[in-house]
Amino acid sequence: MVKKFAKVLVGVLAVLALAGFGIFQLPVFGGRFADERLERMHRSPEFIDGRFQNTPPQKTDSLFWETVRLYRQGQIREPQFEIPVIALSPATLSAPASSGLRAIWFGHSSVLVEIEGVRLMTDPVLSDAVSPVPIGPKRMHAPPIKLEDLTGIDAVLISHDHYDHLDMKTIQHLASQGTQFYVGLGVGAHLERWQVAPAQIHEMDWWESLEVKNVQINCTPARHYSGRKRQDNSTLWASWLVKGAQHSFYFSGDTGYAEHFRAIHARYGDTQLNLIKIGAYGTPPSWLDIHMDPESAVRANQELGGGILLPVHWATFNLSYHAWDEPILRTLRAAADQDARVVTPRVGEAVDVGQPFSNVEWYKPAR
């Protein structure tokens, strides 16, 4: 009986192993690194001991019991009312992009930015769930436009390859229209697996610069981690600074607070608009090391020159251990203390830099 049970158990484990192996071959998990791409990754100053690493090294600690404690605190992690969304007309995207600087928040880290006639998007994610299978964290609001109506995007900036920032379905849709993709080292392998033409992929290391339609795309540092199949730091994470002749903006991606904000400002000067993450942080040191809190986000904004802060990475997916509205409330308190300028657009609402903007407290329930 024992031998029979053992054989059955071995058989079951073998089937599960094969199934797991097969699942990991799905395109959503991305591509492999080889040849010239791999050689270039190895040459990066950030590639250390077989993977990309933060400097100084990423903090580590035991999170299990702290995670259990945080989940038992009972925060309201999803809004108890419908998040307002302003629909974006497809006609808007068929018209020329703004000659100035305009931003439209799509939720989470997805922002459509128009700068001097060029239309870009940061980390575009329009899928309903952010995981390799459709049972992962679901959207708490609809995007302002349907994916099939999203057109006219000249370029996309990808901060890193996590599922809430790099969405296969959205990438494939934009790639079919000829959109150019600016990504950290290694991330191009995922895009190529998704049939994006190599000519549309621009892999960059920190401090490298390229141009799209006379607008400069600068790959800048961040403090985070990466991986599609597992968190193995196999690809490079980044922030991005975009400069035109008269206008500029910065996108933090996911990051902990560190000295890179001052280094970026020292090299490129003031930015007019800063898209900075404020949500998905925790209290253990290892969390804050790669996901800064709202107070640090405001501090980073000031170190970048004190431009307009448009908070991102909150209110769309339930991904962390705090109340869903805590990031914006803490951000606004910190901004008041530091005399920082913050805009709180509704999803789909345009912010035109240089034009008056009236903040609406849409994140508070109607009284």
C-alpha positions in Angstrom: 0.0 0.0 0.0 2.8 2.4 0.9 4.7 1.7 -2.3 1.5 2.2 -4.3 0.8 5.5 -2.6 4.4 6.6 -3.2 4.1 5.8 -6.9 0.9 7.8 -7.2 2.4 10.7 -5.4 5.5 10.7 -7.7 3.2 10.6 -10.7 1.1 13.5 -9.4 4.2 15.5 -8.7 5.6 14.7 -12.1 2.4 15.9 -13.8 2.4 19.1 -11.7 6.0 19.7 -12.6 5.3 19.3 -16.3 2.3 21.5 -16.1 4.3 24.2 -14.3 7.1 24.0 -16.9 4.5 24.3 -19.7 2.9 27.3 -18.1 6.2 29.1 -17.8 6.6 28.7 -21.6 3.7 31.0 -22.3 4.5 34.3 -24.0 3.2 36.4 -21.1 6.3 35.3 -19.1 8.5 37.0 -21.7 11.6 36.1 -23.6 15.1 34.8 -23.0 18.4 36.7 -23.1 21.0 35.7 -25.5 23.7 36.8 -28.0 24.3 40.6 -28.4 21.5 41.5 -26.0 23.0 39.4 -23.2 26.5 40.7 -23.9 25.3 44.3 -23.6 23.5 43.5 -20.3 26.8 42.1 -19.0 28.6 45.3 -19.8 26.2 47.4 -17.8 27.7 48.9 -14.6 24.5 47.8 -12.9 24.9 44.1 -13.8 26.8 42.5 -10.9 27.3 38.8 -10.1 24.9 37.6 -12.8 22.0 40.1 -12.3 21.1 43.7 -12.1 21.6 45.2 -8.6 20.9 48.3 -6.7 23.9 50.2 -5.2 24.1 50.0 -2.3 22.6 46.5 -2.3 18.9 46.1 -1.7 17.8 45.7 1.9 16.4 42.4 3.0 14.4 41.3 6.0 11.9 38.7 7.0 8.5 39.9 5.9 6.2 37.0 6.6 4.9 37.9 10.1 5.0 41.6 9.3 2.8 40.9 6.2 0.3 38.9 8.3 0.1 41.8 10.8 -0.4 44.4 8.1 -3.2 42.4 6.5 -4.9 42.1 9.9 -5.1 45.8 10.4 -8.3 46.1 8.5 -7.6 49.0 6.2 -10.2 49.7 3.4 -8.1 48.7 0.4 -10.7 49.4 -2.2 -13.0 52.5 -2.5 -16.5 52.1 -1.3 -17.8 54.3 -4.2 -17.2 54.4 -7.9 -14.0 56.1 -8.9 -14.9 58.9 -11.4 -13.5 58.4 -14.9 -13.6 61.1 -17.6 -13.9 59.4 -21.0 -11.2 60.2 -23.5 -12.6 60.5 -27.0 -10.8 58.6 -29.8 -11.0 61.8 -31.8 -8.6 63.5 -29.3 -5.9 61.0 -30.2 -6.4 61.5 -34.0 -5.7 65.2 -33.6 -2.1 66.6 -33.3 -0.5 66.3 -29.9 -0.2 69.4 -27.8 2.7 71.7 -28.7 3.1 72.4 -25.0 3.0 69.9 -22.2 -0.1 68.0 -21.3 -0.7 64.9 -19.2 -3.7 62.5 -18.8 -3.6 60.0 -16.0 -5.0 56.6 -17.1 -4.7 55.2 -13.5 -1.8 53.4 -11.7 1.5 54.4 -13.6 -0.1 54.8 -17.0 0.0 58.4 -18.1 -0.4 59.8 -21.6 1.9 62.8 -22.1 2.0 65.2 -25.0 5.1 67.2 -25.3 5.9 69.6 -28.2 3.9 67.6 -30.7 5.0 64.1 -29.5 2.6 61.7 -27.8 4.1 59.3 -25.3 2.7 56.9 -22.7 4.4 55.7 -19.5 3.9 52.0 -18.5 0.6 51.6 -20.4 -1.6 49.0 -18.8 -5.2 48.7 -20.0 -5.9 45.1 -19.2 -8.4 44.2 -16.4 -5.9 42.2 -14.3 -2.2 42.6 -13.6 -0.8 39.0 -13.4 0.2 36.3 -15.9 -3.3 34.8 -15.4 -6.6 36.7 -15.4 -7.3 35.9 -11.7 -4.8 38.5 -10.4 -5.5 41.9 -9.0 -8.3 43.5 -10.9 -8.8 47.2 -11.9 -10.8 49.3 -9.5 -11.9 51.6 -12.3 -12.1 51.4 -16.1 -9.4 53.1 -18.2 -10.6 56.4 -19.9 -10.5 54.8 -23.3 -10.9 51.2 -24.6 -7.7 49.5 -25.7 -9.0 49.2 -29.3 -9.5 52.9 -29.5 -6.0 53.8 -28.2 -4.2 55.2 -31.2 -1.6 57.8 -32.2 1.0 57.0 -29.5 4.5 57.8 -30.8 6.5 56.3 -28.0 6.1 54.3 -24.8 8.4 54.4 -21.8 8.6 51.2 -19.7 10.0 51.5 -16.2 10.4 47.7 -15.6 8.9 44.4 -16.4 6.5 43.7 -13.6 2.9 42.9 -14.7 1.4 46.1 -13.4 3.8 48.1 -15.6 4.5 45.9 -18.6 1.2 44.5 -20.1 1.6 42.2 -23.0 -1.9 42.9 -24.5 -1.4 46.7 -24.4 2.1 46.4 -25.8 1.0 44.2 -28.7 -1.9 46.6 -29.6 0.4 49.6 -29.7 3.2 47.8 -31.5 0.8 47.0 -34.4 0.5 50.7 -35.0 4.2 51.4 -35.2 4.7 52.8 -31.7 8.4 53.0 -30.5 9.3 51.4 -27.2 12.0 52.7 -24.8 12.9 50.1 -22.2 15.7 49.1 -19.8 18.3 46.6 -20.7 16.9 43.1 -21.2 13.2 44.1 -21.4 13.4 44.1 -25.2 13.5 40.3 -25.1 10.0 40.2 -23.7 8.7 42.5 -26.4 10.4 40.5 -29.1 8.7 37.4 -27.7 5.4 39.3 -28.2 6.2 39.9 -31.9 7.3 43.5 -31.6 9.6 44.4 -34.4 13.2 44.9 -33.2 13.3 48.2 -35.0 10.6 49.5 -32.6 12.6 48.5 -29.5 15.2 50.7 -27.9 17.0 49.1 -25.0 18.8 51.6 -22.8 21.1 51.7 -19.8 21.0 54.5 -17.2 22.2 57.9 -18.4 21.8 57.0 -22.1 19.8 59.3 -24.4 17.9 58.9 -27.6 15.6 61.1 -29.6 12.1 60.8 -31.0 10.8 63.6 -33.2 13.4 66.1 -31.7 12.4 65.2 -28.1 15.1 63.8 -26.0 14.5 60.5 -24.1 16.8 60.0 -21.2 17.0 56.7 -19.3 17.7 57.6 -15.6 18.3 55.6 -12.4 15.7 54.1 -10.1 15.9 51.7 -7.0 13.7 48.7 -7.6 13.9 45.1 -8.8 12.5 43.0 -11.7 11.5 39.7 -13.2 8.5 38.0 -15.0 8.8 34.3 -14.0 10.5 35.1 -10.7 12.0 38.1 -9.0 15.5 37.5 -10.3 16.5 41.0 -11.3 17.1 39.7 -14.8 16.2 43.1 -16.5 17.1 46.7 -15.7 14.6 49.0 -14.0 14.6 52.7 -14.8 13.1 56.1 -14.5 12.8 58.4 -17.5 13.3 62.1 -18.1 12.0 63.6 -21.3 13.2 67.0 -22.6 11.9 69.1 -25.5 13.1 72.5 -26.6 10.9 74.3 -24.0 9.3 71.6 -21.9 10.3 68.6 -19.8 8.9 65.9 -17.5 10.1 63.1 -15.3 8.6 59.6 -14.6 9.9 57.8 -11.5 8.7 54.3 -12.3 8.8 52.2 -9.1 11.6 53.2 -6.8 12.7 53.6 -3.3 14.0 57.0 -2.2 17.7 57.5 -2.8 20.3 59.9 -4.0 19.4 59.4 -7.7 16.9 62.2 -7.7 19.6 64.8 -6.9 21.9 63.2 -9.4 19.2 63.5 -12.1 18.5 67.1 -11.3 22.3 67.9 -11.3 22.5 66.5 -14.9 19.3 67.7 -16.5 18.1 70.6 -14.4 14.5 71.4 -13.3 11.6 69.5 -14.8 8.2 71.1 -15.1 6.1 68.0 -14.4 7.0 65.0 -12.3 5.0 61.7 -12.4 6.1 60.1 -9.2 4.8 57.0 -7.5 3.2 57.5 -4.1 1.5 54.1 -3.4 2.2 50.4 -2.8 4.6 50.8 0.1 5.0 48.9 3.4 6.6 49.5 6.7 9.5 47.0 6.7 12.8 48.5 5.6 13.0 46.2 2.6 9.7 47.6 1.3 10.6 51.2 1.6 14.0 50.5 0.1 12.3 49.8 -3.3 8.8 51.4 -2.8 9.1 54.9 -1.3 6.3 56.4 0.8 4.4 59.6 0.0 6.6 61.8 2.1 9.6 60.6 0.2 7.8 61.2 -3.1 7.2 64.8 -2.2 10.9 65.2 -1.1 12.0 63.6 -4.4 9.8 66.1 -6.3 11.5 69.0 -4.5 14.9 67.6 -5.2 14.0 67.4 -8.9 13.5 71.2 -8.9 10.0 71.5 -7.4 8.0 71.1 -10.5 4.3 70.1 -10.5 3.8 66.7 -8.9 1.3 64.4 -10.5 1.0 61.4 -8.1 0.8 58.0 -9.8 0.9 54.3 -8.7 -2.2 54.4 -6.6 -6.1 54.0 -6.8 -6.1 51.4 -9.6 -4.9 48.0 -8.3 -5.0 46.6 -4.7 -1.3 45.8 -4.4 -0.1 46.7 -1.0 -0.8 47.0 2.7 -2.4 50.4 3.2 -5.8 51.9 2.7 -6.4 52.7 -0.9 -6.6 56.5 -0.3 -3.8 56.7 2.2 -1.2 57.6 -0.4 -2.9 60.7 -1.7 -3.9 62.0 1.7 -0.3 61.6 3.0 1.0 63.2 -0.2 -1.1 66.2 0.2 -0.2 66.7 3.9 3.5 66.4 3.0 3.1 68.8 0.1 1.5 71.4 2.3 4.4 71.1 4.7 7.0 71.5 2.0 5.0 74.1 -0.1 5.0 71.6 -3.1 2.6 71.9 -6.0 0.4 68.8 -6.5 -2.3 68.1 -9.0 -4.9 65.4 -8.3 -6.6 64.8 -11.7 -9.4 62.4 -12.1 -8.7 59.4 -14.3 -8.9 60.7 -17.9 -8.7 64.4 -16.9 -6.1 66.5 -18.7 -3.5 68.6 -17.0 -2.0 71.4 -19.2 1.2 72.7 -17.7 1.1 76.5 -17.7 -2.7 76.6 -17.6 -4.8 76.8 -14.4 -5.9 73.5 -12.9 -8.5 73.1 -10.2 -8.0 70.1 -8.0 -11.2 68.1 -7.2 -11.2 65.9 -4.1 -12.7 63.1 -6.0 -11.0 60.5 -3.7 -13.3 61.5 -0.9 -16.8 60.0 -0.7 -19.7 62.3 -1.3 -21.2 63.6 1.9 
